[in-house]
């Protein structure tokens, strides 16, 4: 009878194991457990190898710029008749967050910013559909619309500056175009472009006195050249058992072709263009300038002091690994040296987000190992080397699986996703520590190290551990529904944090009992650690008794301590209002680059802007931490994520200039990039103000940028 009662009691316990006990019972003696551990490790290594790496999370911020031409209309007319109607029409679409319109004489720009997360293709379809269905409300004279979409994937992750002290910018542009054509063949490279460099053109310089002497008007001359520069198919002809397609005319290819065009008759004799104009074949006039400067920290073989330069900018395709794509492009670039790129043209990598992303990821992975090591040492000190080894095995398994899940979920390895793992380590280790500590406690209490005792220990702490894990996940979830750019930017924290905690819960119930069962300490070791823990608790108890008892027994001390807590609390809050403590959404990062934006009053000539830019570049070169400078006058520098949102790529007026400052790696600097930027701003602001210009030092924000209204 007693045997039956004991059997029923065991069955009741077995049926009441709960989720934690059931998982522990299934894996504690199973031969599949070590296989699962190996499989999860391999899955994690696969995730590390194939998950795209980049510095910031990949978020979708679709925008579309609509360019409208309204020749002959004033800025007020363009705004009233074209810009405002289009602004209203675009704002009627679903998924539109903001619509901005800017009008000037002859043209307008309407920027449509969609909600973060909207698909670019779907958004463009809506834009084109809306424009085509409202063409009838546009006034006569408005030309067709030009829609240029912009997204995060359009940001060039690699910029290559070609500079030379011997070759002019026109020749550099031709070399850059050939180089870009070859580099674009690299798999997963996206759109690329060349910044500045004079284009090759045929220029007709009319001689007004000769044109008037022959009685030929300027519109007539332009019309004749336009008609001559054409080639048309006029039909087919069959002869000699063959079929031929017949063309008339040909495209103009040289200055001699243009000079030989007959533009009219005078006294029965033909008048050629060479009789009334000079035809020149060569570089165009200078409308923009790019110059390269080497700094005190430069490692280049040659020194550049405002050398002529052009910049090649290349982006990567969506979802590809920026590190591997940039490495492949640089390998192809090395093959082009001496083939397309001559020896007297220097190649400088002025931006490589693949390298910076890899450095950032490696740095955070290193910190991840440091955090894991510190936690392991603490467990070793508190519980012994066997529990520390269990923790050292379980935490990497959880982290590796989380990285694999990032690849499956379409996330990237970046500073935010790695921060989520570092943030989660304290919680990840909790589950394993709670389980193994309770197993040791039950072994010591019952002086029995059987599997049944281990399962019972896991069952006992199962529900509280599950509840604690889901409570932390619930606290993280609101971060995943934040609106605007910050929501998707920070989304890896609640997503990967929750995945890591869920899997750590499973690992604590499945792998920790198995590992503890395989690495059992002796009963004497358990008793020794228990005595050590008891002694530590007693010392801690004596400290608290000596500290708290006077506060309880003496009302003056108690109320004084309570009042001091209120004083300290409110004093801390006041610091926000007095700005004694700076309040920022995210801390500033120590980057290796920043930009200096220069703005003159509208109408300032290109040469005046270039002179001030050269002066400011000379001041920047006095800083020891500067590796190089690239100045862009009358054209925009290759934009980054910040420049994309703020539309810096539209800066193409003669009175606008950018200066890109490249610094040494932060590991070799004693001063941060922010401190350098502030120091340069303090020096350059008076110089710019004296010249009648304004400067802005633009650093890459530590988080997503905001639109500059």
TORBAZA-41959 format. One line per 5 residues: number of its first residue (from 1); for each residue x, y, z of C-alpha. Coordinates in Angstrom, 2 decimals, always signed. Example, Ala and Ser with C-alpha at 12.3 -4.5 7.8 and 13.67 -1.06 7.14 Angstrom:
BEGIN
1) +12.30/-4.50/+7.80 ~ +13.67/-1.06/+7.14
END
This chain:
BEGIN
1) +0.00/+0.00/+0.00 ~ +2.81/+2.38/+0.91 ~ +4.56/+1.56/-2.36 ~ +1.43/+2.54/-4.29 ~ +1.19/+5.82/-2.39
6) +4.84/+6.55/-3.11 ~ +4.31/+5.74/-6.80 ~ +1.25/+8.01/-6.98 ~ +3.18/+10.75/-5.24 ~ +5.99/+10.49/-7.79
11) +3.48/+10.54/-10.66 ~ +1.82/+13.64/-9.18 ~ +5.19/+15.37/-8.93 ~ +6.00/+14.31/-12.49 ~ +2.69/+15.70/-13.72
16) +3.27/+19.00/-11.89 ~ +6.71/+19.67/-13.24 ~ +5.54/+22.71/-15.18 ~ +7.20/+24.00/-18.32 ~ +10.65/+24.41/-16.72
21) +10.65/+20.96/-15.13 ~ +9.38/+19.31/-18.29 ~ +12.13/+20.91/-20.40 ~ +14.79/+19.94/-17.84 ~ +13.51/+16.36/-17.69
26) +13.55/+16.11/-21.50 ~ +17.15/+17.33/-21.92 ~ +19.07/+16.52/-18.73 ~ +20.00/+12.99/-19.82 ~ +19.21/+13.18/-23.53
31) +22.03/+12.43/-26.01 ~ +20.52/+15.12/-28.26 ~ +21.47/+17.89/-25.84 ~ +25.18/+18.11/-26.79 ~ +24.19/+17.85/-30.46
36) +21.80/+20.77/-30.02 ~ +24.54/+22.81/-28.34 ~ +26.86/+22.20/-31.28 ~ +24.09/+22.97/-33.80 ~ +23.25/+26.27/-32.11
41) +26.93/+27.23/-32.05 ~ +27.25/+26.48/-35.77 ~ +24.09/+28.44/-36.50 ~ +25.54/+31.40/-34.61 ~ +28.84/+31.23/-36.47
46) +26.87/+31.19/-39.72 ~ +25.03/+34.29/-38.57 ~ +28.28/+36.09/-37.77 ~ +29.73/+35.17/-41.16 ~ +26.73/+36.07/-43.33
51) +24.78/+38.74/-41.45 ~ +25.47/+42.13/-43.08 ~ +27.67/+44.43/-41.04 ~ +27.20/+48.16/-40.91 ~ +27.60/+50.98/-38.44
56) +23.94/+51.95/-38.09 ~ +20.68/+49.98/-38.45 ~ +19.20/+49.77/-41.93 ~ +16.03/+51.83/-41.79 ~ +13.75/+52.78/-44.65
61) +13.35/+56.55/-45.02 ~ +11.87/+57.00/-48.51 ~ +11.84/+60.50/-49.93 ~ +11.13/+61.89/-53.37 ~ +12.24/+65.23/-54.76
66) +9.94/+66.65/-57.44 ~ +11.61/+69.28/-59.63 ~ +9.26/+71.63/-61.50 ~ +10.37/+74.06/-64.20 ~ +8.28/+77.18/-64.83
71) +10.35/+79.34/-67.21 ~ +9.80/+83.08/-66.99 ~ +7.78/+83.03/-63.76 ~ +8.82/+84.92/-60.66 ~ +9.36/+83.17/-57.32
76) +5.95/+84.36/-56.09 ~ +4.21/+83.06/-59.23 ~ +6.01/+79.72/-59.02 ~ +5.02/+79.36/-55.36 ~ +1.36/+80.29/-55.91
81) +0.69/+78.48/-59.19 ~ +2.93/+75.39/-59.01 ~ +4.56/+74.75/-55.62 ~ +1.56/+75.19/-53.31 ~ -0.87/+73.15/-55.46
86) +1.65/+70.33/-55.69 ~ +2.31/+70.52/-51.97 ~ -1.40/+70.12/-51.30 ~ -1.75/+67.26/-53.80 ~ +1.18/+65.30/-52.36
91) -0.06/+65.70/-48.80 ~ -3.32/+63.96/-49.78 ~ -1.54/+60.62/-50.24 ~ -1.50/+57.93/-47.58 ~ +1.77/+57.27/-45.82
96) +3.10/+60.82/-46.26 ~ +4.69/+62.30/-43.17 ~ +5.79/+65.72/-44.40 ~ +5.73/+67.72/-47.63 ~ +8.14/+70.61/-48.08
101) +8.10/+73.10/-50.95 ~ +10.69/+75.69/-51.99 ~ +10.18/+78.09/-54.88 ~ +12.57/+80.32/-56.76 ~ +12.48/+82.10/-60.09
106) +11.79/+79.65/-62.95 ~ +11.59/+76.52/-60.76 ~ +10.39/+74.85/-57.58 ~ +11.31/+71.84/-55.48 ~ +8.74/+69.75/-53.64
111) +10.10/+67.15/-51.21 ~ +7.77/+64.34/-50.15 ~ +8.90/+62.52/-47.01 ~ +7.08/+59.27/-46.37 ~ +6.58/+57.52/-43.07
116) +9.55/+55.52/-41.87 ~ +9.20/+51.93/-43.02 ~ +7.24/+52.66/-46.21 ~ +8.44/+50.79/-49.30 ~ +10.17/+53.00/-51.84
121) +8.65/+51.32/-54.91 ~ +5.11/+51.57/-53.57 ~ +5.68/+55.19/-52.54 ~ +7.00/+56.14/-55.99 ~ +4.01/+54.52/-57.66
126) +1.71/+56.72/-55.61 ~ +3.74/+59.84/-56.45 ~ +3.67/+59.23/-60.21 ~ -0.01/+58.32/-60.14 ~ -0.87/+61.48/-58.23
131) +1.19/+63.69/-60.54 ~ -0.22/+62.23/-63.76 ~ -3.81/+62.50/-62.56 ~ -3.40/+66.20/-61.69 ~ -1.59/+67.52/-64.76
136) -4.68/+69.49/-65.74 ~ -4.43/+71.81/-62.73 ~ -0.93/+72.97/-63.63 ~ -0.77/+76.36/-65.38 ~ +0.43/+76.62/-69.02
141) +4.20/+76.84/-69.23 ~ +4.97/+74.33/-66.48 ~ +7.22/+71.67/-67.91 ~ +7.03/+67.99/-67.11 ~ +7.99/+66.90/-63.61
146) +11.28/+65.25/-62.73 ~ +10.99/+62.88/-59.77 ~ +14.21/+61.80/-58.07 ~ +13.76/+59.26/-55.27 ~ +16.20/+59.17/-52.38
151) +16.64/+56.43/-49.80 ~ +19.21/+55.31/-47.25 ~ +20.68/+52.82/-49.72 ~ +21.63/+55.73/-51.99 ~ +24.13/+57.05/-49.44
156) +27.65/+56.38/-50.77 ~ +29.51/+54.13/-48.38 ~ +32.76/+54.54/-50.28 ~ +34.26/+57.69/-51.79 ~ +37.49/+57.71/-53.75
161) +39.28/+61.01/-54.38 ~ +41.53/+61.18/-57.44 ~ +43.96/+64.09/-57.22 ~ +47.06/+65.23/-59.01 ~ +49.49/+68.12/-59.07
166) +50.06/+67.57/-62.81 ~ +46.68/+66.57/-64.30 ~ +43.80/+69.07/-64.58 ~ +40.29/+68.40/-63.34 ~ +38.89/+67.80/-66.84
171) +41.29/+64.90/-67.44 ~ +40.69/+63.65/-63.91 ~ +36.96/+63.51/-64.63 ~ +37.51/+61.35/-67.73 ~ +39.70/+59.00/-65.69
176) +37.10/+58.94/-62.91 ~ +34.27/+58.09/-65.32 ~ +36.22/+55.16/-66.76 ~ +37.13/+54.02/-63.25 ~ +33.51/+54.25/-62.08
181) +32.40/+52.14/-65.04 ~ +34.74/+49.35/-63.97 ~ +33.94/+49.62/-60.27 ~ +30.19/+49.46/-60.97 ~ +30.71/+45.92/-62.25
186) +31.46/+44.73/-58.69 ~ +28.53/+42.62/-57.39 ~ +26.14/+44.39/-54.99 ~ +27.51/+47.84/-55.80 ~ +24.72/+50.38/-56.23
191) +24.51/+53.72/-57.98 ~ +27.71/+55.72/-58.30 ~ +28.54/+59.21/-59.48 ~ +31.50/+61.52/-60.02 ~ +31.66/+64.85/-58.20
196) +32.97/+67.85/-60.17 ~ +35.57/+68.00/-62.91 ~ +34.95/+69.99/-66.06 ~ +33.03/+68.12/-68.74 ~ +34.22/+67.83/-72.33
201) +32.16/+69.91/-74.74 ~ +31.97/+71.61/-78.12 ~ +31.63/+75.34/-77.54 ~ +30.49/+77.77/-80.23 ~ +31.68/+81.32/-79.56
206) +29.64/+83.59/-81.81 ~ +31.22/+86.69/-83.40 ~ +28.31/+89.20/-83.28 ~ +29.74/+91.62/-85.85 ~ +30.21/+88.90/-88.47
211) +26.82/+87.41/-87.69 ~ +25.20/+90.81/-88.25 ~ +27.24/+91.35/-91.42 ~ +25.84/+88.23/-93.00 ~ +22.31/+89.00/-91.76
216) +22.00/+85.82/-89.74 ~ +20.23/+85.81/-86.37 ~ +21.43/+83.94/-83.30 ~ +18.24/+81.79/-83.06 ~ +18.77/+80.81/-86.70
221) +22.33/+79.71/-85.92 ~ +21.18/+77.61/-82.96 ~ +18.37/+76.04/-85.00 ~ +20.72/+75.02/-87.81 ~ +23.17/+73.37/-85.41
226) +20.35/+71.52/-83.68 ~ +18.94/+70.24/-86.97 ~ +22.37/+69.16/-88.20 ~ +23.01/+67.16/-85.02 ~ +20.56/+64.39/-85.86
231) +20.40/+61.05/-87.57 ~ +17.14/+59.53/-88.81 ~ +16.04/+56.34/-90.46 ~ +14.24/+56.95/-93.77 ~ +13.43/+53.39/-94.78
236) +14.83/+50.22/-96.25 ~ +16.24/+49.35/-99.66 ~ +16.88/+46.01/-101.27 ~ +19.66/+45.61/-103.83 ~ +22.17/+42.96/-104.84
241) +20.19/+40.31/-102.96 ~ +20.57/+42.20/-99.71 ~ +18.48/+44.48/-97.54 ~ +19.84/+47.78/-96.24 ~ +18.49/+50.34/-93.78
246) +18.94/+53.90/-95.04 ~ +19.81/+56.75/-92.67 ~ +20.06/+60.45/-93.33 ~ +22.29/+62.90/-91.48 ~ +24.75/+62.13/-88.72
251) +25.58/+63.29/-85.24 ~ +28.24/+65.97/-84.82 ~ +31.42/+64.48/-83.40 ~ +34.16/+67.10/-83.73 ~ +34.78/+70.82/-84.05
256) +35.41/+70.38/-87.77 ~ +31.92/+68.90/-88.21 ~ +30.36/+71.98/-86.62 ~ +32.56/+74.42/-88.54 ~ +31.50/+72.85/-91.85
261) +27.76/+73.41/-91.32 ~ +26.20/+75.85/-93.79 ~ +24.19/+78.42/-91.88 ~ +23.06/+80.62/-94.78 ~ +23.88/+82.26/-98.14
266) +25.52/+85.60/-98.85 ~ +25.88/+86.82/-102.44 ~ +25.16/+83.33/-103.68 ~ +27.99/+81.87/-101.62 ~ +27.45/+79.54/-98.64
271) +28.15/+80.91/-95.20 ~ +29.72/+78.36/-92.86 ~ +29.66/+78.46/-89.08 ~ +33.41/+78.99/-89.10 ~ +32.76/+82.29/-90.88
276) +30.62/+83.67/-88.04 ~ +31.89/+81.86/-84.92 ~ +34.85/+80.14/-83.32 ~ +34.26/+76.46/-82.55 ~ +36.31/+75.06/-79.67
281) +36.55/+71.47/-78.47 ~ +37.72/+71.09/-74.89 ~ +36.80/+71.37/-71.23 ~ +33.83/+73.45/-70.23 ~ +34.04/+76.59/-68.16
286) +34.66/+76.23/-64.43 ~ +31.37/+76.01/-62.52 ~ +32.62/+74.01/-59.54 ~ +35.90/+73.07/-57.91 ~ +37.15/+70.14/-55.86
291) +40.55/+70.35/-54.18 ~ +42.52/+67.95/-52.03 ~ +44.79/+68.85/-49.11 ~ +47.03/+66.58/-47.09 ~ +47.17/+67.21/-43.35
296) +49.92/+66.89/-40.74 ~ +48.86/+63.30/-39.97 ~ +48.80/+62.23/-43.62 ~ +50.55/+59.01/-44.62 ~ +50.37/+59.71/-48.37
301) +53.63/+59.72/-50.30 ~ +52.87/+63.03/-52.05 ~ +51.85/+66.33/-50.50 ~ +48.74/+68.11/-51.78 ~ +48.10/+71.80/-51.15
306) +44.83/+72.42/-52.94 ~ +45.55/+69.98/-55.77 ~ +42.89/+69.50/-58.45 ~ +40.67/+66.56/-57.61 ~ +37.46/+64.70/-58.40
311) +35.60/+62.27/-56.16 ~ +34.01/+58.95/-57.08 ~ +31.11/+57.97/-54.81 ~ +29.64/+54.44/-54.75 ~ +26.79/+53.00/-52.66
316) +25.86/+49.39/-51.93 ~ +22.68/+47.49/-52.68 ~ +20.02/+47.06/-50.03 ~ +20.61/+44.10/-47.74 ~ +24.20/+43.51/-48.84
321) +27.19/+43.47/-46.53 ~ +28.81/+46.91/-46.70 ~ +32.13/+45.55/-45.44 ~ +32.53/+42.88/-48.13 ~ +31.20/+45.12/-50.92
326) +33.67/+47.89/-50.14 ~ +36.52/+45.40/-49.86 ~ +35.65/+44.01/-53.31 ~ +35.50/+47.52/-54.79 ~ +38.91/+48.40/-53.32
331) +40.39/+45.20/-54.72 ~ +39.08/+46.10/-58.18 ~ +40.41/+49.65/-57.72 ~ +43.90/+48.29/-56.99 ~ +43.78/+46.39/-60.29
336) +42.93/+49.59/-62.18 ~ +46.02/+51.47/-61.00 ~ +48.48/+51.73/-63.83 ~ +45.83/+50.55/-66.32 ~ +43.08/+53.19/-66.27
341) +44.52/+55.35/-63.50 ~ +47.94/+56.71/-64.56 ~ +50.90/+56.86/-62.19 ~ +50.76/+60.65/-61.85 ~ +47.20/+60.47/-60.44
346) +46.97/+59.77/-56.71 ~ +44.16/+57.69/-55.21 ~ +42.87/+58.53/-51.74 ~ +40.02/+56.77/-49.91 ~ +38.22/+59.72/-48.36
351) +35.36/+57.64/-46.94 ~ +35.00/+53.95/-46.20 ~ +31.93/+53.15/-44.14 ~ +32.69/+49.47/-44.56 ~ +35.95/+49.88/-42.64
356) +34.40/+52.07/-39.94 ~ +31.46/+49.67/-39.59 ~ +33.80/+46.71/-39.25 ~ +35.87/+48.56/-36.63 ~ +32.73/+49.47/-34.71
361) +31.36/+45.94/-34.85 ~ +34.69/+44.38/-33.84 ~ +35.00/+46.86/-30.98 ~ +31.54/+46.02/-29.68 ~ +32.11/+42.28/-30.09
366) +35.30/+42.69/-28.05 ~ +33.31/+44.51/-25.37 ~ +30.76/+41.70/-25.53 ~ +33.52/+39.22/-24.67 ~ +34.77/+41.50/-21.89
371) +31.29/+41.71/-20.38 ~ +30.93/+37.93/-20.61 ~ +34.35/+37.45/-19.00 ~ +33.52/+39.79/-16.11 ~ +30.25/+37.97/-15.45
376) +32.07/+34.63/-15.55 ~ +34.68/+35.82/-13.06 ~ +31.97/+37.04/-10.70 ~ +30.23/+33.66/-10.87 ~ +33.58/+31.91/-10.32
381) +34.24/+34.02/-7.25 ~ +30.74/+33.47/-5.86 ~ +29.90/+29.86/-6.79 ~ +33.08/+28.21/-8.03 ~ +34.68/+27.31/-11.33
386) +32.10/+24.72/-12.39 ~ +29.10/+27.14/-12.38 ~ +31.36/+29.73/-14.01 ~ +32.16/+27.26/-16.80 ~ +28.46/+26.53/-17.24
391) +27.76/+30.27/-17.58 ~ +30.74/+30.65/-19.94 ~ +29.23/+28.00/-22.21 ~ +25.60/+29.09/-22.05 ~ +26.06/+32.84/-22.66
396) +28.00/+32.48/-25.97 ~ +25.42/+29.96/-27.19 ~ +22.63/+32.44/-26.49 ~ +24.52/+35.34/-28.10 ~ +25.45/+33.32/-31.18
401) +21.87/+32.14/-31.67 ~ +20.67/+35.73/-31.30 ~ +23.03/+36.83/-34.07 ~ +21.65/+34.03/-36.26 ~ +18.12/+35.21/-35.49
406) +19.17/+38.74/-36.56 ~ +20.08/+37.33/-39.97 ~ +16.74/+35.49/-40.20 ~ +14.79/+38.61/-39.16 ~ +16.55/+40.77/-41.75
411) +18.51/+42.80/-39.19 ~ +22.18/+43.68/-39.41 ~ +25.15/+43.47/-37.08 ~ +25.52/+47.09/-36.06 ~ +26.17/+49.14/-32.96
416) +22.51/+49.15/-31.90 ~ +21.98/+45.40/-32.29 ~ +25.25/+44.66/-30.46 ~ +24.27/+47.10/-27.74 ~ +21.10/+45.04/-27.34
421) +23.25/+41.96/-26.66 ~ +25.55/+43.78/-24.24 ~ +22.50/+45.20/-22.50 ~ +20.97/+41.73/-22.26 ~ +24.00/+39.94/-20.81
426) +23.07/+40.78/-17.23 ~ +19.62/+39.29/-17.77 ~ +20.89/+36.34/-19.82 ~ +23.23/+35.20/-17.10 ~ +20.53/+35.55/-14.45
431) +18.54/+32.61/-15.77 ~ +21.50/+30.25/-15.80 ~ +22.74/+31.40/-12.37 ~ +19.32/+31.04/-10.75 ~ +18.92/+27.52/-12.12
436) +22.39/+26.21/-11.27 ~ +22.37/+27.85/-7.83 ~ +19.06/+26.22/-6.96 ~ +20.31/+22.86/-8.23 ~ +23.33/+23.17/-5.94
441) +21.08/+24.20/-3.05 ~ +18.86/+21.14/-3.50 ~ +21.88/+18.84/-3.80 ~ +23.25/+20.26/-0.57 ~ +19.91/+20.17/+1.28
446) +19.09/+16.61/+0.33 ~ +22.68/+15.43/+0.02 ~ +21.56/+13.79/-3.18 ~ +22.90/+14.63/-6.68 ~ +20.42/+12.53/-8.60
451) +18.69/+13.62/-11.80 ~ +15.33/+13.73/-10.02 ~ +16.63/+16.27/-7.49 ~ +18.02/+18.43/-10.29 ~ +14.70/+18.39/-12.14
456) +12.87/+19.32/-8.95 ~ +15.26/+22.23/-8.42 ~ +14.58/+23.53/-11.94 ~ +10.84/+23.12/-11.45 ~ +10.93/+25.13/-8.23
461) +12.44/+28.24/-9.83 ~ +10.83/+27.77/-13.26 ~ +7.72/+29.92/-12.93 ~ +9.44/+32.87/-11.18 ~ +12.21/+32.83/-13.80
466) +9.69/+32.77/-16.65 ~ +7.74/+35.60/-15.06 ~ +10.89/+37.72/-14.56 ~ +11.95/+37.18/-18.17 ~ +8.59/+38.17/-19.63
471) +8.42/+41.19/-17.30 ~ +11.70/+42.53/-18.72 ~ +10.51/+41.80/-22.27 ~ +7.30/+43.73/-21.56 ~ +9.42/+46.68/-20.36
476) +11.37/+46.64/-23.66 ~ +8.39/+46.34/-25.98 ~ +7.33/+50.03/-25.93 ~ +10.67/+50.92/-27.50 ~ +9.64/+48.91/-30.57
481) +6.57/+51.05/-31.27 ~ +8.22/+54.47/-31.06 ~ +7.24/+56.56/-34.08 ~ +9.52/+58.43/-36.42 ~ +13.09/+57.50/-37.28
486) +14.02/+56.69/-33.70 ~ +11.61/+53.72/-33.59 ~ +13.10/+51.62/-36.43 ~ +16.57/+52.84/-35.48 ~ +16.25/+51.45/-31.95
491) +14.06/+48.47/-32.95 ~ +16.95/+45.93/-32.69 ~ +17.09/+46.52/-28.92 ~ +13.57/+45.20/-28.09 ~ +13.67/+42.67/-30.92
496) +17.04/+41.04/-30.29 ~ +16.82/+41.64/-26.55 ~ +13.57/+39.69/-26.43 ~ +14.96/+36.91/-28.63 ~ +18.06/+36.65/-26.45
501) +16.03/+36.50/-23.24 ~ +13.61/+33.91/-24.58 ~ +16.40/+31.69/-25.80 ~ +18.37/+32.18/-22.56 ~ +15.28/+30.95/-20.72
506) +15.23/+27.81/-22.87 ~ +19.01/+27.36/-22.48 ~ +18.74/+27.73/-18.70 ~ +16.12/+24.98/-18.51 ~ +17.61/+22.67/-21.16
511) +21.40/+23.12/-21.23 ~ +22.24/+24.31/-17.71 ~ +20.89/+21.16/-15.91 ~ +22.69/+18.95/-18.46 ~ +25.99/+20.82/-17.96
516) +25.55/+20.85/-14.18 ~ +24.88/+17.11/-14.23 ~ +28.03/+16.52/-16.30 ~ +30.24/+18.70/-14.05 ~ +29.13/+17.74/-10.55
521) +31.20/+19.08/-7.66 ~ +31.84/+17.00/-4.58 ~ +29.56/+17.37/-1.59 ~ +32.51/+18.74/+0.41 ~ +32.98/+21.50/-2.18
526) +29.31/+22.42/-1.98 ~ +29.47/+22.62/+1.82 ~ +32.61/+24.73/+1.70 ~ +30.99/+27.24/-0.70 ~ +27.83/+27.27/+1.44
531) +29.87/+28.15/+4.53 ~ +31.69/+30.86/+2.60 ~ +28.38/+32.30/+1.39 ~ +26.96/+32.20/+4.91 ~ +29.97/+34.09/+6.26
536) +29.60/+36.72/+3.57 ~ +25.91/+37.14/+4.33 ~ +26.65/+37.59/+8.00 ~ +29.24/+40.29/+7.29 ~ +26.77/+42.07/+5.03
541) +24.07/+41.76/+7.67 ~ +26.31/+43.28/+10.34 ~ +27.07/+46.24/+8.04 ~ +23.39/+46.92/+7.40 ~ +22.48/+46.55/+11.07
546) +25.11/+49.10/+12.06 ~ +23.95/+51.47/+9.28 ~ +20.17/+51.20/+9.55 ~ +19.61/+50.69/+13.29 ~ +20.59/+54.29/+14.25
551) +18.27/+55.65/+11.57 ~ +15.39/+53.64/+13.04 ~ +16.09/+54.26/+16.72 ~ +16.95/+57.98/+16.47 ~ +14.16/+59.98/+14.84
556) +16.40/+62.97/+14.21 ~ +18.81/+60.90/+12.14 ~ +15.95/+59.10/+10.40 ~ +14.09/+62.23/+9.35 ~ +17.35/+63.93/+8.43
561) +18.31/+61.05/+6.16 ~ +14.82/+61.10/+4.57 ~ +15.05/+64.86/+4.02 ~ +18.49/+64.48/+2.47 ~ +17.08/+61.98/-0.03
566) +14.45/+64.51/-1.12 ~ +17.07/+67.27/-1.35 ~ +19.40/+65.16/-3.49 ~ +16.51/+64.05/-5.71 ~ +15.23/+67.54/-6.44
571) +18.77/+68.91/-6.79 ~ +19.39/+66.29/-9.46 ~ +16.20/+67.26/-11.29 ~ +17.13/+70.96/-11.21 ~ +20.31/+70.18/-13.12
576) +18.23/+69.51/-16.23 ~ +16.80/+73.03/-16.16 ~ +20.06/+74.77/-15.24 ~ +21.87/+72.75/-17.98 ~ +24.47/+71.78/-15.39
581) +24.09/+68.36/-16.96 ~ +23.73/+68.24/-20.75 ~ +20.64/+66.41/-21.93 ~ +20.98/+64.51/-25.22 ~ +19.04/+61.75/-26.87
586) +22.25/+59.82/-27.50 ~ +25.89/+60.51/-26.58 ~ +28.17/+61.96/-29.24 ~ +30.31/+59.42/-31.06 ~ +34.03/+59.89/-31.65
591) +34.03/+59.85/-35.45 ~ +36.95/+60.20/-37.84 ~ +35.29/+62.82/-40.02 ~ +33.04/+65.85/-39.98 ~ +31.99/+68.52/-42.47
596) +32.24/+72.30/-42.51 ~ +29.47/+73.96/-44.50 ~ +30.18/+77.42/-45.94 ~ +27.45/+79.82/-47.10 ~ +27.99/+83.21/-48.70
601) +25.19/+85.67/-49.49 ~ +23.30/+84.81/-52.66 ~ +25.05/+86.11/-55.75 ~ +28.63/+85.75/-54.47 ~ +31.06/+84.65/-57.17
606) +32.69/+81.24/-57.29 ~ +36.19/+82.71/-56.92 ~ +35.29/+84.51/-53.67 ~ +33.85/+81.33/-52.23 ~ +36.93/+79.38/-53.32
611) +39.30/+81.90/-51.74 ~ +37.60/+81.71/-48.33 ~ +37.43/+77.92/-48.53 ~ +41.18/+77.76/-49.20 ~ +41.82/+80.08/-46.24
616) +39.72/+77.92/-43.92 ~ +41.45/+74.78/-45.23 ~ +44.81/+76.31/-44.30 ~ +43.53/+76.89/-40.76 ~ +42.24/+73.32/-40.49
621) +45.62/+71.93/-41.60 ~ +47.22/+73.42/-38.50 ~ +45.60/+70.72/-36.35 ~ +47.87/+67.73/-35.82 ~ +44.97/+65.26/-35.94
626) +43.94/+66.16/-39.52 ~ +44.80/+63.52/-42.11 ~ +43.31/+65.22/-45.16 ~ +40.78/+67.75/-46.40 ~ +38.56/+67.76/-49.46
631) +36.92/+71.05/-50.40 ~ +33.88/+71.25/-52.67 ~ +33.08/+74.71/-54.05 ~ +29.96/+75.22/-56.16 ~ +29.06/+71.56/-55.78
636) +27.99/+69.24/-52.98 ~ +30.28/+66.76/-51.32 ~ +29.17/+63.11/-51.44 ~ +26.31/+63.10/-48.96 ~ +26.05/+60.92/-45.89
641) +22.87/+59.86/-44.04 ~ +22.68/+63.25/-42.39 ~ +23.13/+65.03/-45.74 ~ +20.49/+62.83/-47.35 ~ +17.80/+63.83/-44.88
646) +18.88/+67.48/-44.87 ~ +19.21/+67.63/-48.68 ~ +22.82/+68.75/-48.72 ~ +23.21/+67.15/-52.15 ~ +21.31/+70.12/-53.65
651) +24.06/+72.56/-52.67 ~ +25.35/+73.50/-56.13 ~ +25.39/+77.31/-56.16 ~ +28.62/+79.34/-56.58 ~ +28.17/+80.82/-53.10
656) +28.02/+77.41/-51.40 ~ +30.92/+75.19/-50.36 ~ +31.64/+72.12/-48.24 ~ +34.82/+70.99/-46.55 ~ +35.25/+67.37/-45.50
661) +37.74/+66.96/-42.65 ~ +39.27/+63.49/-42.20 ~ +40.88/+62.79/-38.82 ~ +43.15/+60.10/-37.50 ~ +41.60/+57.03/-35.89
666) +40.19/+57.74/-32.45 ~ +42.60/+55.25/-30.87 ~ +45.52/+57.53/-31.83 ~ +43.90/+60.78/-30.64 ~ +43.81/+62.29/-27.17
671) +40.98/+64.60/-28.19 ~ +37.53/+63.64/-29.50 ~ +36.19/+64.62/-32.90 ~ +33.56/+66.80/-31.21 ~ +36.23/+68.75/-29.34
676) +38.17/+69.20/-32.58 ~ +35.04/+70.38/-34.38 ~ +34.34/+72.96/-31.66 ~ +37.95/+74.17/-31.74 ~ +37.87/+74.59/-35.53
681) +34.54/+76.38/-35.37 ~ +35.90/+78.87/-32.84 ~ +38.86/+79.64/-35.09 ~ +37.03/+79.74/-38.41 ~ +33.88/+81.65/-37.43
686) +35.60/+85.08/-37.11 ~ +37.45/+84.54/-40.41 ~ +34.22/+83.66/-42.22 ~ +32.32/+86.53/-40.61 ~ +35.01/+89.00/-41.77
691) +34.60/+87.70/-45.33 ~ +30.80/+88.02/-45.09 ~ +30.07/+84.29/-44.90 ~ +28.58/+81.88/-42.37 ~ +29.96/+78.47/-41.48
696) +28.40/+75.43/-39.83 ~ +30.34/+72.52/-38.42 ~ +28.24/+69.44/-39.14 ~ +28.98/+66.24/-37.25 ~ +27.37/+62.92/-37.94
701) +24.62/+62.51/-35.32 ~ +24.90/+59.49/-33.02 ~ +21.37/+58.49/-33.99 ~ +19.06/+59.14/-36.93 ~ +19.16/+62.73/-38.23
706) +16.19/+65.06/-38.44 ~ +15.07/+67.10/-41.42 ~ +16.43/+70.64/-41.45 ~ +13.43/+72.90/-41.98
END
